[in-house]
């Protein structure tokens, strides 16, 4: 079935460091791919998305490229801030309704 | 900016009791969802709802669960007879459309604790 495998955390970084969170997926067809972020004490917020191969989603300095050949959607940010500390979820939408989530990666950025 | 709201933020109930979790989706959205996250596990899809009908449900969504849109703004999840294993964070979400790239917007969640 459809599934998402996400890099395990936790990840701890210093401010201004480069962040990569790996995400690979298994799906039939052409799913849409998403990154959601959950800040402490809050709900899931959509961070970015991509709907077809080679699409790049971007938001708030984060980027992810839909790579069909490697079935991946890795999240990157060039220079993280303390405010980026959160749990990041990769998700795929293979059909109309059901989002399938990865396990989440906890990122802590230290000043 | 419009947002999905959920009440209560935390609900404690005894095993066997009925609970109703409430959600107010974004006002112009037509598709509604419930997900849950058991502590330490993945966020899991429960059910989607459109035009007053369930459009898709997971194997988790058995006969003890039901959903309803009782009026023009609320969307509820009822658990008829709670079990210990129902303890989880329950998220409501809504979207304007479905299919490729449709963005689902999530509420802050209701933490359900069954004792």
Boltz contact constraints between the chains, C-beta under 6 A:
constraints:
  - contact:
      token1: [A, 32]
      token2: [B, 100]
      max_distance: 6.0
  - contact:
      token1: [A, 32]
      token2: [B, 101]
      max_distance: 6.0
  - contact:
      token1: [A, 42]
      token2: [B, 108]
      max_distance: 6.0
  - contact:
      token1: [A, 43]
      token2: [B, 106]
      max_distance: 6.0
  - contact:
      token1: [A, 43]
      token2: [B, 107]
      max_distance: 6.0
  - contact:
      token1: [A, 43]
      token2: [B, 108]
      max_distance: 6.0
  - contact:
      token1: [A, 43]
      token2: [B, 109]
      max_distance: 6.0
  - contact:
      token1: [A, 44]
      token2: [B, 106]
      max_distance: 6.0
  - contact:
      token1: [A, 46]
      token2: [B, 103]
      max_distance: 6.0
  - contact:
      token1: [A, 49]
      token2: [B, 101]
      max_distance: 6.0
  - contact:
      token1: [A, 51]
      token2: [B, 100]
      max_distance: 6.0
  - contact:
      token1: [A, 51]
      token2: [B, 101]
      max_distance: 6.0
  - contact:
      token1: [A, 96]
      token2: [B, 98]
      max_distance: 6.0
  - contact:
      token1: [A, 96]
      token2: [B, 99]
      max_distance: 6.0
  - contact:
      token1: [A, 97]
      token2: [B, 48]
      max_distance: 6.0
  - contact:
      token1: [A, 97]
      token2: [B, 55]
      max_distance: 6.0
  - contact:
      token1: [A, 97]
      token2: [B, 56]
      max_distance: 6.0
  - contact:
      token1: [A, 97]
      token2: [B, 98]
      max_distance: 6.0
  - contact:
      token1: [A, 98]
      token2: [B, 45]
      max_distance: 6.0
  - contact:
      token1: [A, 98]
      token2: [B, 56]
      max_distance: 6.0
  - contact:
      token1: [A, 101]
      token2: [B, 42]
      max_distance: 6.0
  - contact:
      token1: [A, 101]
      token2: [B, 43]
      max_distance: 6.0
  - contact:
      token1: [A, 103]
      token2: [B, 42]
      max_distance: 6.0
